[in-house]
Amino acid sequence: MLDDAEICIIAFGSVALSAKQAVLNLRARGVKAGLFKPITLFPSPSKKLKQIGEKFQKMLVCELNLGQYSGEIAKTILRDDFERLLKANGRPLSPSEIEAKIGECYGV
């Protein structure tokens, strides 16, 4: 759902399931959100990440760690002005946490 999206959520692994539900919930409210779920982290899908970095001003990277992948994304797209939702306490990120972060950062 990135074709018409205004906000791009990047999430991988189990977080991508919560992010997908968050995107569906946001779209039901009229927010044009989309999800990029990389299949592999290393090697990084640098070509696709560069395209996303050029297309989207509003991006949220969701990770169950301390931001290691968002650092890789920043190096690939040559910018770090995107939002991050990080959690490293052994508990999953919920769709509502992702939606709340989108609301907090982008006022939707």
N, C-alpha and C positions, 0 to 999 in steps of 0.2 A: 504494500500500500504506500509506496514511496512516490509513485507517479504524480499524484496531486497533493502530496503532503507539504505542510509548511514547517512542521516540527519532526525531526528525525531522532528516534530512539535507537541507540546501538546497544545490543545486549547479546551475550553468548551463553551457551550452556543452559543450566536450569533457570537462570534469570530471564532468558528469552521467552519462556512460557508465561511468566508474570507480565513481561513487557508486551507480549502479544495480546493478552487480556486487557491490559491498560489501554493499548491502542484501540481495541474494539470498544471499550467503555468511553474513551475520549471521542471517538468518531460518532458514537450514539448521541453525544452531547453537542455535536457539530464542530468539534475541534479536528482539524486536518493533521493528524499524527500518523506517522508511519514507522516501521521497524526494519532495521538492518540487522540480520543475524549472521555473523560470519560463521562459516562451517569450520574453518581452521584458523587458529591464531598465529601459528608459526609454521610455514611462512605466512606472513600477514597478507590479506587481500588488498594490497596497497593500491592497485588500480581503482578498485571500487571505492575504497576509502577516500582517495583523492577526488573522485567524482562527487561523493557525498559532501566532502569539505567545501567544494566549489559551489554546490547547489544550495546547501542549507546554511542559513545564519543561526537558526535555532536548533541546537543539538543537545541531547542528554545521553551520556554514557553511563550505563548501570552495570555495576560489578560487585561480586561477592569477594572483594579483597580491598587492598588499600590504594588502588588506582594504578596498578602496574600496566594494565592494558590501555587505559586512557593516556598514559604517557607515550605508549607506542603509537596511538592514534595521533597525538599531537605532533610527534616527529614525522609521521607520514603526511599529514595534511598541512603541515607547516603553520599551525596556529593552535592556540590553547584557550580560546575564548568560548569554549563550550562548557556546559554544565555537567556535573558529575553527581551520581548517587552511589555512594560506596557504603558497604556494610561488611564487617569482618568479625562478627560475633558468633558465627556458626548458625545463624537463623536466616531463612530465605527472605528475599525482598518480595513484598506483596504488590499486586496491581495497584492497590490503593496508595501505597507509599510512592510508587512511580507517578501516579496521577497527581498526588499532592505536590510532588517536586516540580512537575510540569506547571501546575497552577501557581506555585510560589515563584518560579523563575520567569514564567511567560504570561502570567495574569489570565489564565483561562480556567 
